[in-house]
Amino acid sequence: MSATDRAGAAFLFPGQGSQSVGMGKALAERYPESRAAFEEADAVLGFGLAKLCFEGPEEELTRTENTQPALLATSVAAFRALEAKGVVPTAAAGHSAGEYAAHVAAGTFSYADGLRLIRARGEAMAHAGDERPGSMAAVLGLTAEQIAEVLRAVGAPRDLAAANYNSPGQVVLSGTPEALARASDEAKRLGAKRVVPLSVSAAFHSPLMEAAARGLAAALDQVAFARPRFPVYANVSAKPVREPEEARATLKEQLLQPVLWEPTMRALIESGTRRFVEVGNGRVLRGLAKSVDRELALFGSQDPDEVEAAAAAGAAASAAPAAPR
């Protein structure tokens, strides 16, 4: 058995921006495990999250406090369908809100607790955005070092931060409208190909989220954490988390720290992983993975055809234990 085979498959869980009306519906119609995931979400949260995922309206689905639990439920629905087909990960990572789905899959905390946490996270982030309005912009074509130069030039660490190191040449900045405007000018001066404003309701992963981070930390302290059944690579460190309190600590830090997604992908690849399954809605994470290494084997799970393809391709790591529900 080669090192690649031993590494198995890593599961990647998408975050905010991957949502779309209709997500999860085909999975729920095909797989009883997926349908049960949405039914449990409705029961835990006390409203029709499944209907919102399946039918919209889009305006309601894209509200931060709804988007995050909707993405979690869809990812868990996809995870359970994959698990039933024998596709089980040896490691996982989640992009921002997706890190909560990764921990649910790993059994770090229960699905019900994950739903309550992610709903609280979304509500806290929405409130923080109302208190300190901000936004985000993707900078294309600059290195991490050049992004650091942009931040130094603007000189407003309370108002501007690098939020996401997504892929080579793609870094997302987050901050107040004024600071972002100055950063955009500076990035273009340094040779950025484009600066693309993002359609988001607040400045995520920046100091503008301090109030949200305090509230979320209190909620995290109320939840029982267990040892993950497989390593979950943390956004804040790009390193595998294997212990309960380490998982709690990294999730507390997450809202105020950048998502180190490109370093996370490189760490997984360096561990020997060549096969990745995007677990949930969309194709964003597969696109980012391909920008890091075009030779990776990439699979999805947003509909039954993708689930069946992942299973048929042998993306399972059969030695890994199944996570409890």
Number of C-alpha atoms within 10 A of each C-alpha: 5 7 11 14 15 14 19 24 29 29 26 30 31 30 25 16 16 15 21 20 18 17 26 29 21 16 24 24 12 13 17 14 19 26 22 15 25 25 15 17 25 17 12 15 14 9 11 13 24 24 15 19 27 18 15 17 14 15 8 14 23 20 15 22 20 18 27 29 29 30 30 32 29 32 31 28 28 31 30 27 27 27 19 16 15 18 27 28 32 22 26 28 30 26 23 27 24 25 24 29 36 32 30 25 30 26 20 27 24 19 24 16 19 23 24 17 20 25 21 20 25 21 20 22 28 21 18 21 21 12 13 17 17 25 23 28 25 22 24 20 19 21 16 15 9 16 25 13 16 24 22 12 13 18 14 14 13 12 20 28 30 25 25 24 23 24 21 16 17 23 27 23 31 29 31 21 17 12 22 23 15 16 29 23 14 19 24 17 10 15 12 20 13 16 20 13 16 14 10 17 17 25 28 30 28 27 21 28 26 17 16 23 23 14 16 23 17 11 17 19 13 10 15 13 20 18 18 22 21 25 21 29 28 26 30 20 17 20 17 20 23 17 16 15 15 15 22 20 13 17 22 21 17 21 28 20 21 25 26 23 27 22 19 24 25 16 16 24 20 10 12 16 23 21 23 27 28 29 33 31 27 21 16 13 27 19 13 18 24 14 17 17 13 11 11 16 17 20 23 25 28 23 21 20 13 17 23 16 14 23 20 13 11 14 26 24 19 16 11 15 13 19 18 13 14
